[in-house]
Amino acid sequence: MEELLHRGLDVYISGPGLYTLPAVSAACDANFCHHTVSLPTMLKLFSRYASVGVINTLLHWSIFALAYHWLDSQSLSNLIAFCVAVTFSFFTNARWTFRSEATARRYAAFVAFMGLLSWLVGKLAENMALPPLLMLVGFSAMSLMLGFVYSRYCVFRSEP
């Protein structure tokens, strides 16, 4: 089995077009080690997740603009916009992308991870005096990639 290192995650090639990722977060339970899926299946899931992400991003950016206008705080505005958008994203991805049950535990895990990411990116932008648009673009890109991996392998993982 050939091992590759890709962006800090161990990826194993276990056959033609089959890829396996070990647990990617401490929030993932200890019994979860390797789930093998085909590349076309993974691309289909990511495409669905990204489609929801486009709508989610429009929602997030609109609310951020209104909140930033009133509050003049990137971290707080990003967190408020996130709270509204993440609820839409969670329920839509649970039902349509991952075809999983939307439970309170899964919602809490998703919101906690994504909320922390949202706040940290906003705080980093404030500390670096980055323009709000740059912060939004950076957060949107990071949340798409990290959110998909976390959702697929931790929040909506298949039970072993």
MOCORHU-V743036 format. One record per residue. RES is the residue in three letters. PHI is phi in radians with two decimals (* if undefined). Layout:
BEGIN
res = (RES & RES)
phi = (PHI & PHI)
END
This chain:
BEGIN
res = (MET & GLU & GLU & LEU & LEU & HIS & ARG & GLY & LEU & ASP & VAL & TYR & ILE & SER & GLY & PRO & GLY & LEU & TYR & THR & LEU & PRO & ALA & VAL & SER & ALA & ALA & CYS & ASP & ALA & ASN & PHE & CYS & HIS & HIS & THR & VAL & SER & LEU & PRO & THR & MET & LEU & LYS & LEU & PHE & SER & ARG & TYR & ALA & SER & VAL & GLY & VAL & ILE & ASN & THR & LEU & LEU & HIS & TRP & SER & ILE & PHE & ALA & LEU & ALA & TYR & HIS & TRP & LEU & ASP & SER & GLN & SER & LEU & SER & ASN & LEU & ILE & ALA & PHE & CYS & VAL & ALA & VAL & THR & PHE & SER & PHE & PHE & THR & ASN & ALA & ARG & TRP & THR & PHE & ARG & SER & GLU & ALA & THR & ALA & ARG & ARG & TYR & ALA & ALA & PHE & VAL & ALA & PHE & MET & GLY & LEU & LEU & SER & TRP & LEU & VAL & GLY & LYS & LEU & ALA & GLU & ASN & MET & ALA & LEU & PRO & PRO & LEU & LEU & MET & LEU & VAL & GLY & PHE & SER & ALA & MET & SER & LEU & MET & LEU & GLY & PHE & VAL & TYR & SER & ARG & TYR & CYS & VAL & PHE & ARG & SER & GLU & PRO)
phi = (* & -1.47 & -1.84 & -2.10 & -1.94 & -2.28 & 0.92 & 1.45 & -1.96 & -1.33 & -2.12 & -1.94 & -1.67 & -1.90 & 2.86 & -1.06 & 1.31 & -1.93 & -2.22 & -2.29 & -2.08 & -1.33 & -0.93 & -1.93 & -2.68 & -1.10 & -1.26 & -1.30 & -1.28 & -1.12 & -1.32 & -1.52 & -2.11 & -2.40 & -2.15 & -1.72 & -2.35 & -1.33 & -1.04 & -1.04 & -1.14 & -1.11 & -1.14 & -1.13 & -1.07 & -1.13 & -1.08 & -1.11 & -1.04 & -1.15 & -1.09 & -1.09 & -1.08 & -1.11 & -1.13 & -1.04 & -1.13 & -1.05 & -1.10 & -1.06 & -1.11 & -1.11 & -1.19 & -1.01 & -1.04 & -1.15 & -1.14 & -1.14 & -1.03 & -1.52 & -1.81 & 0.97 & -2.40 & -1.16 & -1.16 & -1.22 & -1.11 & -1.16 & -1.16 & -1.10 & -1.08 & -1.06 & -1.01 & -1.25 & -1.18 & -1.17 & -1.15 & -1.03 & -1.06 & -1.05 & -1.19 & -1.20 & -1.20 & -1.03 & -1.39 & -1.63 & -1.35 & -1.77 & 0.84 & -2.13 & -1.31 & -1.59 & -1.79 & -1.10 & -1.13 & -1.14 & -1.05 & -1.08 & -1.12 & -1.14 & -1.14 & -1.09 & -1.14 & -1.22 & -1.15 & -1.09 & -1.05 & -1.04 & -1.16 & -1.10 & -1.15 & -1.10 & -1.16 & -1.06 & -1.09 & -1.13 & -1.15 & -1.65 & 0.95 & -1.39 & -1.13 & -0.94 & -1.11 & -1.12 & -1.10 & -1.11 & -1.12 & -1.09 & -1.14 & -1.07 & -1.16 & -1.14 & -1.21 & -1.13 & -1.25 & -1.17 & -1.13 & -1.13 & -1.06 & -1.12 & -1.11 & -1.16 & -1.76 & -2.19 & -1.27 & -1.95 & -1.14 & -1.29 & -1.22 & -1.16)
END
